[in-house]
Amino acid sequence: MVVSYTFRIRFTRSPTDTIETELPVWTVPITEPGVSVYLRARKDDQPIKDSDYLLLVGEGYCSEAEAQRAGNDLQQALMLALVRVRVGADFGACAAKSVFTNHGLAWAAQQVGQRVLNNIHGLMVFSSEPPPKFVLSSMDLTRSVRVESFQRAFESAIALRPVLNDREKLSLLLFNSSFFQRAPDSRFLLLIMAVEALLDPAPRVGEARAHVDSLIEQTRSSSLSEDEKNSLIGSLRWLKNESISRTGRRLAAERLGGKSYDSKLAPDFFTHCYHLRSKLVHGNPPIPTFEEIGAAAANLEVFVSDILTCHLLGDVT
């Protein structure tokens, strides 16, 4: 028997955008002999426009390697096309990898009397026969806090009657917004922004300040074009103040003292998170994994909560 292979790409579309068609399945024009590729809705009788997640499936490949290569190529083409028409999509790079174990798959196969595979978020490749069913494991968790802890914190805040400045108000807003983000990278970036909103870099002093001024004067008197001079001078002026990284470390040390987060002292933990932030924002390899960002975000949530409140309320919980 000739074994053929299939690739399957599951992606979630953004809730505010869709592809307007009543078709449940749209055939992708592929000229490769013996291969068929199609975009389909989650359910057989559901229009593509109404499906919360969509599937791009390619069938008829002679080897697992060919199916993998075609899946990678077509996923990139699909991502570009969706960006072009401004339909947001999540291909699983920043999604939880919640899957059934082999024992769980065997149990599910017994229940349905058919081969069963995990419903992977993103690209997967498998032998086409026998036709499989797909199972998805997911759960939503709610974290609760004791009413006594909330009461003590609220009563302390009422007694303090704090007057927050604009930086602190913005930081609180960003912190709260982070809880409404499902993707860990979005949540992580909002949390690190909440810290950055608090930072007011101090001017450099002494020899460091004089050195920056000297660089500015050398640039101004150079033979570079005016546009190039202005660009460089603008960048150099930022160096008259402390870096965000150093300012964040200083604030962490001032407000959090000897507290540790993820087995790192507060200033070192901020540096760790700021390096992750730079890799994400600037695309510096290696790009952090889902697991790295998820772990950092969980600890960063505690860090931001403490840096916003401990100097005012103490450890009231």
Beta strands, then each sheet from edge to edge (+ up, - down):
strand 1: 5-13
strand 2: 25-28
strand 3: 36-41
strand 4: 53-61
strand 5: 89-90
strand 6: 116-118
strand 7: 122-127
strand 8: 133-135
strand 9: 260-261
strand 10: 264-265
sheet 1: 2+ 3- 4+ 1- 5+
sheet 2: 2+ 3- 4+ 1- 7+
sheet 3: 6+ 8+
sheet 4: 9+ 10-
end
